[in-house]
Amino acid sequence: MTKSNEKKDKKEITLDVLPVGETGTLVNMDLNGTMRRRLQDLGMIPGTRIVPTKKSPGKGPTAYRIRDSVYALRQEDACRINVTLV
């Protein structure tokens, strides 16, 4: 299998449904303005590995490990970030 076929075979999901402890690789963000800029400043660029570490009950924020730091993101922001499973 070639590298281009491997990319097509990986399933793309939104960050809010990535299970705790699983690793996802950032594909793209459907965010604009200051939130997009803030996340990029934190190192969230395509290819970045992201691991959910804790989920709040309901639709509360989730903690994500991004480049050796942990950040909390709201569900309404996480659902606009696409990742592939590693």
Secondary structure, 3 states (H helix, E strand, C coil): CCHHHHHHHCCEEEHHHCCCCCCEEEEEECCCHHHHHHHHHCCCCCCCEEEEEEECCCCCCEEEEECCEEEEECHHHHCCEEEEEC
